[in-house]
Structures are given as C-alpha cells and as structure tokens.
C-alpha cells in the first residue's frame, strides 16, 4: 500500500516538474492561517520559556547546583526541539510538503529522535539525583557532585546523538525494507522518518521504554522510602523538624516527578503507535502519527510552565530578567530562595 504516493490526478504535487514528487494537500486559507497562529504561539512559548530556564540557571549563581544543571540540560533539549524541529515541522505539517532539501531533512529527523531521547535520559538521571537526595541524603553530596552530573549529561547527549543521527544517516531505519521504502514511501518533497519493525522496536526501547521504566521504578522507590522515613520519624515525635528540614527537597522531588509524569503522558501514545505500526502493515493513518507527534512536542512547551507554577525561584528570576535589571547592574548573586 502506498503511504505517500496516491492518485496524482486528483491532488496537487509538491513539485509539479518532478514525476517523483510527493502529493500535496492544500488546506483552506482560514484553516492554514489558524494553524500557523496556533502552532506559532506554541513554538514561541516553547523557545522563550526554555530560554528563560537555561539563562536563569546559567546566570544566577545560587542556581549552580547539580540538580539544576540537569534541569538546564533538559531545558536545552526542549529549546533546541522548538528551534530545530518544531519550526520546520510546523511548515511541513501545514504545507504537507518539505521544501528544505534532503540533507536538512536528515538533520531534522535525526534531531527529532536525538532531542526526545535526550529529554528522557536527562529525566532518568534527574530521578537518580532525587533518589540520593531523598533516600540517602547523607551520601548525596559525595555521590552527586558537579563532576558526576556533568558525566551524566555527557552520557545522555552522547547516547542521544548516536541513536538519532546513527539511525538516519546510516539508514538503519530502513534496513531490511529498502525496496518497500523506495517503491512506496520515498518521494521528492517528503520528510518522514520511516522505520522497519526492528528499527522502531530497538529505537523505541532505547529512547523511551527502557529509561521510562527505570525512571518510574526509581520514583516509586523514592516514594516508598520517603513514606517509611516519615512514619519512623513521626513515631519518634520529630515531625516538625523533618518538615522544616526536608521541605525544599520534597518539593523539588514532587515537581520533578510531575515533570516526569507529564513527559510520559505526552510521549507514551506516540511511542505505542510507533512500535506497533510496522507490525500492522503500516496501516495507522499518517494523520494520527502527526497528531501524536505534536502532542509529544507540547511537552517541551509545558515544562517551563511547571517550573513557573511550582518553583518560586523561577518566578523571581523571570521577574528580574524581564524587568531589565540585568542590564543595569550585576544581579547574578541575587538570593532567589532560602535554604
């Protein structure tokens, strides 16, 4: 069954002069304008929100902590997703054609896989950070140092780049189904990451399922340990002391657990469909893929909103940065929160 090549006599082509052109669906102008405005606002929110997070962590010295470095890395992946993937993806989605060339198409697809993988690997290492902060607080500073976190970030991005760019540029995504791909899928003006059953399974397991399961397991362990610790100290009559000393760590853990939960909610539907599609003869409509992919992208838009809602330091940093005070004097040592 042809996925992109249909009855060309009834539809316009992306490139009229090419016999190998993909088909183009032309949406009514009001719908196109509405989509451009809606998706454009989402992209602006994604870029600006994550830019504020990255700049805040980099600029304010009080935020130079291991946990925040991991948040910084996560925000960078969301920021790059907004610029490199969501922006050209919006044009491709609305115009239903790719007009930026074959090489940038490969960069676009590779970046998509790389950045989504980087996000969940960063979240996985954040869960490890939270595990030591809550379950083994006495060992936290020795186990989770700045150097250890930098190694975590390096591992996250190295694996992500290898998976994302390796799959596309080495054509591992179509290994074993080359004939079907070139006869029924590939066409000029198209830019879709087509995957064989093996490729979709392996990449999804590495990029999503394996780190996702580990992450959920770690947070469940954190919750159980925290409950046990609280009951033990409650029996000892030191509840108020514990509440005061652990408030910041507990709040940080809850906030980052919410970030993890939101990520899984937004991306799980796509990865379920992604892993199933090759085994049902690619019968899932492309429109469904596009919609679930857009849902996944929205996660990058929502993350800064979660920080703004739960973190007072982010709200204060936002006010300081947008007020223009940063241009008047050095405010990098401003106290954003009390320990």
C-alpha positions as a Markdown table, in Angstrom:
| # | Residue | x | y | z |
|---|---|---|---|---|
| 1 | Unk | 0.0 | 0.0 | 0.0 |
| 2 | Unk | 1.4 | 3.4 | -0.9 |
| 3 | Unk | 1.8 | 5.7 | 2.0 |
| 4 | Unk | 2.6 | 8.9 | 0.3 |
| 5 | Unk | 2.0 | 8.3 | -3.4 |
| 6 | Unk | -1.7 | 8.3 | -4.2 |
| 7 | Unk | -3.8 | 9.1 | -7.3 |
| 8 | Unk | -1.9 | 12.1 | -8.5 |
| 9 | Unk | -4.6 | 13.1 | -11.0 |
| 10 | Unk | -6.8 | 14.3 | -8.0 |
| 11 | Unk | -4.2 | 16.0 | -6.0 |
| 12 | Unk | -1.5 | 18.7 | -6.5 |
| 13 | Unk | 2.1 | 17.8 | -6.3 |
| 14 | Unk | 4.8 | 19.3 | -4.1 |
| 15 | Unk | 7.0 | 19.7 | -7.2 |
| 16 | Unk | 4.9 | 19.9 | -10.4 |
| 17 | Unk | 8.0 | 19.4 | -12.6 |
| 18 | Unk | 9.0 | 16.2 | -11.0 |
| 19 | Unk | 7.5 | 12.8 | -11.7 |
| 20 | Unk | 8.8 | 11.6 | -8.3 |
| 21 | Unk | 7.1 | 14.3 | -6.3 |
| 22 | Unk | 5.0 | 13.7 | -3.2 |
| 23 | Unk | 1.4 | 14.7 | -3.2 |
| 24 | Unk | 0.4 | 17.9 | -1.5 |
| 25 | Unk | -2.9 | 18.5 | 0.3 |
| 26 | Unk | -3.9 | 22.2 | 0.2 |
| 27 | Unk | -5.9 | 23.3 | 3.2 |
| 28 | Unk | -8.3 | 26.2 | 3.1 |
| 29 | Unk | -6.6 | 29.6 | 3.8 |
| 30 | Unk | -8.6 | 30.2 | 7.0 |
| 31 | Unk | -7.5 | 26.8 | 8.4 |
| 32 | Unk | -3.9 | 27.4 | 7.3 |
| 33 | Unk | -3.8 | 30.8 | 9.0 |
| 34 | Unk | -5.3 | 29.4 | 12.2 |
| 35 | Unk | -2.8 | 26.6 | 12.3 |
| 36 | Unk | 0.1 | 28.9 | 11.7 |
| 37 | Unk | -1.1 | 31.2 | 14.5 |
| 38 | Unk | -1.8 | 28.3 | 16.9 |
| 39 | Unk | 1.4 | 26.4 | 16.3 |
| 40 | Unk | 3.4 | 29.6 | 16.0 |
| 41 | Unk | 2.3 | 30.6 | 19.5 |
| 42 | Unk | 3.2 | 27.2 | 20.9 |
| 43 | Unk | 6.7 | 27.4 | 19.3 |
| 44 | Unk | 7.3 | 30.9 | 20.7 |
| 45 | Unk | 6.2 | 29.8 | 24.2 |
| 46 | Unk | 8.5 | 26.7 | 23.9 |
| 47 | Unk | 11.5 | 28.7 | 22.9 |
| 48 | Unk | 11.0 | 31.7 | 25.2 |
| 49 | Unk | 10.1 | 29.5 | 28.2 |
| 50 | Unk | 13.1 | 27.2 | 27.9 |
| 51 | Unk | 15.4 | 30.1 | 27.1 |
| 52 | Unk | 14.4 | 31.7 | 30.4 |
| 53 | Unk | 15.1 | 28.4 | 32.3 |
| 54 | Unk | 18.5 | 27.9 | 30.7 |
| 55 | Unk | 19.5 | 31.5 | 31.1 |
| 56 | Unk | 18.3 | 31.6 | 34.7 |
| 57 | Unk | 20.3 | 28.5 | 35.7 |
| 58 | Unk | 23.4 | 29.8 | 33.8 |
| 59 | Unk | 23.2 | 33.4 | 35.1 |
| 60 | Unk | 22.2 | 33.2 | 38.8 |
| 61 | Unk | 25.0 | 31.7 | 40.9 |
| 62 | Unk | 22.6 | 30.4 | 43.5 |
| 63 | Unk | 21.1 | 28.0 | 40.9 |
| 64 | Unk | 24.5 | 26.4 | 40.2 |
| 65 | Unk | 23.6 | 23.1 | 41.8 |
| 66 | Unk | 23.8 | 19.5 | 40.4 |
| 67 | Unk | 20.0 | 19.2 | 40.2 |
| 68 | Unk | 19.7 | 22.5 | 38.3 |
| 69 | Unk | 22.4 | 21.5 | 35.9 |
| 70 | Unk | 20.3 | 18.5 | 34.9 |
| 71 | Unk | 17.3 | 20.8 | 34.6 |
| 72 | Unk | 19.5 | 23.1 | 32.4 |
| 73 | Unk | 20.3 | 20.1 | 30.1 |
| 74 | Unk | 16.7 | 19.2 | 29.9 |
| 75 | Unk | 15.7 | 22.7 | 29.0 |
| 76 | Unk | 18.4 | 22.9 | 26.3 |
| 77 | Unk | 16.9 | 19.8 | 24.7 |
| 78 | Unk | 13.4 | 21.4 | 24.8 |
| 79 | Unk | 14.8 | 24.7 | 23.5 |
| 80 | Unk | 16.6 | 23.0 | 20.5 |
| 81 | Unk | 13.4 | 21.0 | 19.8 |
| 82 | Unk | 11.5 | 24.2 | 19.5 |
| 83 | Unk | 14.0 | 25.8 | 17.1 |
| 84 | Unk | 15.3 | 22.9 | 15.0 |
| 85 | Unk | 12.3 | 20.5 | 15.0 |
| 86 | Unk | 9.1 | 22.3 | 15.8 |
| 87 | Unk | 9.6 | 25.3 | 13.5 |
| 88 | Unk | 10.3 | 23.5 | 10.2 |
| 89 | Unk | 7.9 | 20.8 | 11.4 |
| 90 | Unk | 5.1 | 23.4 | 11.5 |
| 91 | Unk | 5.7 | 24.3 | 7.9 |
| 92 | Unk | 5.8 | 20.7 | 6.8 |
| 93 | Unk | 2.7 | 19.9 | 8.7 |
| 94 | Unk | 0.6 | 22.8 | 7.3 |
| 95 | Unk | 2.0 | 22.8 | 3.7 |
| 96 | Unk | 2.2 | 19.0 | 3.7 |
| 97 | Unk | 5.5 | 19.2 | 1.8 |
| 98 | Unk | 9.1 | 19.5 | 2.7 |
| 99 | Unk | 10.9 | 22.4 | 0.9 |
| 100 | Unk | 14.2 | 22.5 | 2.8 |
| 101 | Unk | 16.3 | 19.8 | 0.9 |
| 102 | Unk | 17.2 | 16.3 | 1.6 |
| 103 | Unk | 20.2 | 17.0 | 3.8 |
| 104 | Unk | 18.3 | 19.2 | 6.2 |
| 105 | Unk | 15.5 | 16.6 | 6.2 |
| 106 | Unk | 18.0 | 14.1 | 7.6 |
| 107 | Unk | 19.2 | 16.7 | 10.2 |
| 108 | Unk | 15.6 | 17.4 | 11.1 |
| 109 | Unk | 14.7 | 13.7 | 11.6 |
| 110 | Unk | 17.9 | 13.0 | 13.4 |
| 111 | Unk | 17.4 | 16.0 | 15.7 |
| 112 | Unk | 13.8 | 14.9 | 16.4 |
| 113 | Unk | 15.0 | 11.5 | 17.7 |
| 114 | Unk | 18.1 | 12.9 | 19.4 |
| 115 | Unk | 16.3 | 15.6 | 21.4 |
| 116 | Unk | 13.4 | 13.4 | 22.5 |
| 117 | Unk | 15.9 | 10.7 | 23.6 |
| 118 | Unk | 18.0 | 13.4 | 25.4 |
| 119 | Unk | 14.9 | 14.6 | 27.3 |
| 120 | Unk | 14.0 | 11.2 | 28.8 |
| 121 | Unk | 17.7 | 10.3 | 29.5 |
| 122 | Unk | 18.1 | 13.6 | 31.4 |
| 123 | Unk | 14.9 | 12.9 | 33.3 |
| 124 | Unk | 16.3 | 9.5 | 34.1 |
| 125 | Unk | 19.4 | 11.0 | 35.6 |
| 126 | Unk | 17.3 | 13.5 | 37.5 |
| 127 | Unk | 15.4 | 10.6 | 39.1 |
| 128 | Unk | 18.8 | 9.2 | 40.2 |
| 129 | Unk | 19.7 | 12.6 | 41.7 |
| 130 | Unk | 16.3 | 12.7 | 43.5 |
| 131 | Unk | 16.9 | 9.1 | 44.8 |
| 132 | Unk | 20.1 | 10.1 | 46.6 |
| 133 | Unk | 18.6 | 13.4 | 47.8 |
| 134 | Unk | 15.6 | 11.7 | 49.4 |
| 135 | Unk | 16.7 | 8.2 | 50.2 |
| 136 | Unk | 20.4 | 8.6 | 51.1 |
| 137 | Unk | 20.7 | 12.3 | 52.0 |
| 138 | Unk | 23.9 | 11.8 | 53.9 |
| 139 | Unk | 25.6 | 10.4 | 50.8 |
| 140 | Unk | 24.1 | 12.9 | 48.4 |
| 141 | Unk | 27.0 | 15.4 | 48.3 |
| 142 | Unk | 29.6 | 12.7 | 47.9 |
| 143 | Unk | 27.7 | 10.7 | 45.3 |
| 144 | Unk | 26.1 | 13.6 | 43.2 |
| 145 | Unk | 28.8 | 16.1 | 42.7 |
| 146 | Unk | 29.1 | 18.6 | 39.8 |
| 147 | Unk | 31.6 | 16.4 | 38.0 |
| 148 | Unk | 29.3 | 13.4 | 38.3 |
| 149 | Unk | 26.3 | 15.4 | 36.9 |
| 150 | Unk | 28.5 | 16.6 | 34.0 |
| 151 | Unk | 29.3 | 13.0 | 33.2 |
| 152 | Unk | 25.5 | 12.2 | 33.4 |
| 153 | Unk | 24.8 | 15.0 | 30.9 |
| 154 | Unk | 27.6 | 13.9 | 28.6 |
| 155 | Unk | 26.3 | 10.3 | 28.6 |
| 156 | Unk | 22.7 | 11.5 | 27.9 |
| 157 | Unk | 23.7 | 13.6 | 24.9 |
| 158 | Unk | 26.2 | 11.1 | 23.5 |
| 159 | Unk | 23.7 | 8.2 | 23.5 |
| 160 | Unk | 21.1 | 10.5 | 22.1 |
| 161 | Unk | 23.2 | 11.7 | 19.2 |
| 162 | Unk | 24.4 | 8.2 | 18.4 |
| 163 | Unk | 20.9 | 6.9 | 18.3 |
| 164 | Unk | 19.3 | 9.9 | 16.5 |
| 165 | Unk | 21.9 | 10.6 | 13.8 |
| 166 | Unk | 23.1 | 6.9 | 13.5 |
| 167 | Unk | 19.6 | 5.7 | 12.6 |
| 168 | Unk | 19.1 | 8.2 | 9.9 |
| 169 | Unk | 22.5 | 8.9 | 8.3 |
| 170 | Unk | 23.4 | 5.2 | 8.4 |
| 171 | Unk | 19.9 | 4.3 | 7.0 |
| 172 | Unk | 19.4 | 1.8 | 9.8 |
| 173 | Unk | 15.8 | 2.9 | 10.0 |
| 174 | Unk | 15.0 | 1.2 | 6.6 |
| 175 | Unk | 17.4 | -1.8 | 7.0 |
| 176 | Unk | 15.6 | -4.8 | 5.5 |
| 177 | Unk | 12.7 | -2.9 | 4.0 |
| 178 | Unk | 14.7 | -0.8 | 1.5 |
| 179 | Unk | 12.7 | -2.0 | -1.5 |
| 180 | Unk | 9.3 | -1.2 | 0.1 |
| 181 | Unk | 10.6 | 2.2 | 1.2 |
| 182 | Unk | 11.9 | 3.3 | -2.2 |
| 183 | Unk | 8.9 | 1.9 | -4.1 |
| 184 | Unk | 6.1 | 3.0 | -1.9 |
| 185 | Unk | 7.2 | 5.7 | 0.5 |
| 186 | Unk | 10.1 | 7.8 | -0.7 |
| 187 | Unk | 9.2 | 10.8 | -2.9 |
| 188 | Unk | 10.5 | 14.3 | -3.6 |
| 189 | Unk | 9.1 | 16.8 | -1.1 |
| 190 | Unk | 8.5 | 14.2 | 1.7 |
| 191 | Unk | 10.3 | 14.1 | 5.0 |
| 192 | Unk | 9.0 | 11.3 | 7.2 |
| 193 | Unk | 11.1 | 9.0 | 9.4 |
| 194 | Unk | 10.0 | 5.6 | 8.1 |
| 195 | Unk | 11.1 | 2.7 | 10.2 |
| 196 | Unk | 11.2 | -1.1 | 9.9 |
| 197 | Unk | 9.8 | -3.3 | 12.6 |
| 198 | Unk | 13.3 | -3.9 | 14.1 |
| 199 | Unk | 14.3 | -0.3 | 13.9 |
| 200 | Unk | 11.2 | 1.1 | 15.5 |
| 201 | Unk | 11.4 | -1.6 | 18.3 |
| 202 | Unk | 15.0 | -1.1 | 19.1 |
| 203 | Unk | 15.0 | 2.7 | 18.9 |
| 204 | Unk | 11.8 | 3.0 | 21.0 |
| 205 | Unk | 13.2 | 0.6 | 23.7 |
| 206 | Unk | 16.5 | 2.6 | 23.9 |
| 207 | Unk | 14.9 | 6.1 | 23.6 |
| 208 | Unk | 11.8 | 5.6 | 25.7 |
| 209 | Unk | 10.7 | 2.3 | 27.2 |
| 210 | Unk | 13.9 | 1.3 | 29.0 |
| 211 | Unk | 14.7 | 4.7 | 30.6 |
| 212 | Unk | 11.0 | 5.3 | 31.2 |
| 213 | Unk | 10.6 | 2.0 | 33.2 |
| 214 | Unk | 13.8 | 2.7 | 35.1 |
| 215 | Unk | 12.6 | 6.3 | 35.9 |
| 216 | Unk | 9.2 | 5.1 | 37.1 |
| 217 | Unk | 10.8 | 2.4 | 39.2 |
| 218 | Unk | 13.2 | 4.9 | 40.9 |
| 219 | Unk | 10.4 | 7.3 | 41.7 |
| 220 | Unk | 8.2 | 4.5 | 43.2 |
| 221 | Unk | 11.2 | 3.6 | 45.3 |
| 222 | Unk | 11.7 | 7.2 | 46.4 |
| 223 | Unk | 8.0 | 7.4 | 47.4 |
| 224 | Unk | 8.1 | 4.2 | 49.4 |
| 225 | Unk | 11.3 | 5.2 | 51.2 |
| 226 | Unk | 10.0 | 8.7 | 51.9 |
| 227 | Unk | 6.8 | 7.2 | 53.4 |
| 228 | Unk | 8.8 | 4.8 | 55.6 |
| 229 | Unk | 11.1 | 7.6 | 56.8 |
| 230 | Unk | 8.3 | 9.9 | 57.6 |
| 231 | Unk | 6.4 | 7.2 | 59.7 |
| 232 | Unk | 9.6 | 6.3 | 61.6 |
| 233 | Unk | 10.3 | 10.0 | 62.5 |
| 234 | Unk | 6.6 | 10.5 | 63.2 |
| 235 | Unk | 6.8 | 7.8 | 65.8 |
| 236 | Unk | 9.9 | 9.4 | 67.3 |
| 237 | Unk | 8.0 | 12.7 | 67.7 |
| 238 | Unk | 10.1 | 14.9 | 65.4 |
| 239 | Unk | 7.6 | 15.6 | 62.6 |
| 240 | Unk | 8.0 | 19.4 | 62.7 |
| 241 | Unk | 11.8 | 19.2 | 62.5 |
| 242 | Unk | 11.6 | 16.9 | 59.5 |
| 243 | Unk | 9.0 | 19.0 | 57.7 |
| 244 | Unk | 11.3 | 22.1 | 58.1 |
| 245 | Unk | 14.5 | 20.4 | 57.0 |
| 246 | Unk | 13.1 | 18.4 | 54.1 |
| 247 | Unk | 10.6 | 20.9 | 52.6 |
| 248 | Unk | 12.8 | 22.0 | 49.8 |
| 249 | Unk | 14.0 | 18.5 | 48.8 |
| 250 | Unk | 10.4 | 17.2 | 49.0 |
| 251 | Unk | 9.1 | 20.0 | 46.9 |
| 252 | Unk | 11.9 | 19.6 | 44.3 |
| 253 | Unk | 11.3 | 15.8 | 44.1 |
| 254 | Unk | 7.5 | 16.3 | 43.7 |
| 255 | Unk | 8.0 | 18.9 | 41.0 |
| 256 | Unk | 10.4 | 16.8 | 39.0 |
| 257 | Unk | 8.2 | 13.8 | 39.4 |
| 258 | Unk | 5.4 | 15.8 | 37.9 |
| 259 | Unk | 7.8 | 16.8 | 35.0 |
| 260 | Unk | 8.5 | 13.1 | 34.5 |
| 261 | Unk | 4.8 | 12.2 | 34.6 |
| 262 | Unk | 3.8 | 14.8 | 32.1 |
| 263 | Unk | 6.6 | 13.7 | 29.8 |
| 264 | Unk | 5.3 | 10.1 | 29.9 |
| 265 | Unk | 1.7 | 11.2 | 29.3 |
| 266 | Unk | 2.6 | 13.3 | 26.3 |
| 267 | Unk | 5.0 | 10.8 | 24.7 |
| 268 | Unk | 3.6 | 7.4 | 25.5 |
| 269 | Unk | 0.8 | 7.4 | 22.9 |
| 270 | Unk | 3.3 | 8.2 | 20.1 |
| 271 | Unk | 5.8 | 5.5 | 21.1 |
| 272 | Unk | 3.0 | 2.9 | 21.4 |
| 273 | Unk | 1.8 | 3.7 | 17.9 |
| 274 | Unk | 5.4 | 3.9 | 16.6 |
| 275 | Unk | 6.3 | 0.4 | 17.8 |
| 276 | Unk | 3.0 | -1.1 | 16.6 |
| 277 | Unk | 2.7 | 0.4 | 13.1 |
| 278 | Unk | 5.3 | -1.7 | 11.3 |
| 279 | Unk | 3.7 | -4.9 | 12.6 |
| 280 | Unk | 0.2 | -3.9 | 11.3 |
| 281 | Unk | 1.5 | -3.3 | 7.7 |
| 282 | Unk | 1.8 | 0.5 | 8.3 |
| 283 | Unk | -2.0 | 0.8 | 8.4 |
| 284 | Unk | -2.1 | 3.6 | 11.0 |
| 285 | Unk | -3.0 | 6.8 | 9.2 |
| 286 | Unk | -0.2 | 9.4 | 8.8 |
| 287 | Unk | -2.5 | 12.0 | 10.3 |
| 288 | Unk | -2.6 | 10.0 | 13.6 |
| 289 | Unk | 1.2 | 10.0 | 13.7 |
| 290 | Unk | 1.3 | 13.7 | 13.1 |
| 291 | Unk | -1.2 | 14.4 | 15.9 |
| 292 | Unk | 0.6 | 12.2 | 18.4 |
| 293 | Unk | 3.9 | 13.7 | 17.5 |
| 294 | Unk | 2.6 | 17.2 | 18.0 |
| 295 | Unk | 1.3 | 16.0 | 21.4 |
| 296 | Unk | 4.8 | 14.9 | 22.3 |
| 297 | Unk | 6.2 | 18.2 | 21.2 |
| 298 | Unk | 3.8 | 20.0 | 23.6 |
| 299 | Unk | 5.7 | 18.5 | 26.5 |
| 300 | Unk | 8.6 | 20.9 | 25.7 |
| 301 | Unk | 6.1 | 23.8 | 25.9 |
| 302 | Unk | 4.7 | 22.7 | 29.3 |
| 303 | Unk | 7.9 | 22.1 | 31.2 |
| 304 | Unk | 8.7 | 25.8 | 31.8 |
| 305 | Unk | 5.1 | 26.3 | 32.9 |
| 306 | Unk | 5.6 | 23.6 | 35.5 |
| 307 | Unk | 8.7 | 25.2 | 36.8 |
| 308 | Unk | 6.9 | 28.6 | 36.9 |
| 309 | Unk | 4.0 | 27.1 | 38.9 |
| 310 | Unk | 6.0 | 25.1 | 41.4 |
| 311 | Unk | 9.3 | 27.0 | 41.7 |
| 312 | Unk | 9.3 | 30.4 | 43.4 |
| 313 | Unk | 12.9 | 30.9 | 42.2 |
| 314 | Unk | 11.9 | 30.6 | 38.6 |
| 315 | Unk | 9.2 | 33.2 | 39.0 |
| 316 | Unk | 11.6 | 35.6 | 40.8 |
| 317 | Unk | 14.3 | 35.0 | 38.1 |
| 318 | Unk | 11.7 | 35.6 | 35.4 |
| 319 | Unk | 10.7 | 38.9 | 37.0 |
| 320 | Unk | 14.3 | 40.0 | 37.4 |
| 321 | Unk | 15.2 | 39.1 | 33.8 |
| 322 | Unk | 12.1 | 40.7 | 32.2 |
| 323 | Unk | 12.3 | 43.9 | 34.3 |
| 324 | Unk | 15.5 | 44.9 | 32.6 |
| 325 | Unk | 17.5 | 45.0 | 35.9 |
| 326 | Unk | 20.1 | 42.6 | 34.4 |
| 327 | Unk | 21.2 | 45.5 | 32.0 |
| 328 | Unk | 21.6 | 48.0 | 34.8 |
| 329 | Unk | 23.8 | 46.0 | 37.2 |
| 330 | Unk | 25.2 | 42.6 | 38.0 |
| 331 | Unk | 22.4 | 40.7 | 39.8 |
| 332 | Unk | 23.9 | 37.2 | 39.4 |
| 333 | Unk | 24.3 | 36.9 | 43.1 |
| 334 | Unk | 20.7 | 37.7 | 43.9 |
| 335 | Unk | 19.2 | 35.4 | 46.5 |
| 336 | Unk | 16.3 | 33.6 | 44.7 |
| 337 | Unk | 15.3 | 31.3 | 47.6 |
| 338 | Unk | 16.2 | 30.5 | 51.2 |
| 339 | Unk | 17.6 | 27.1 | 52.0 |
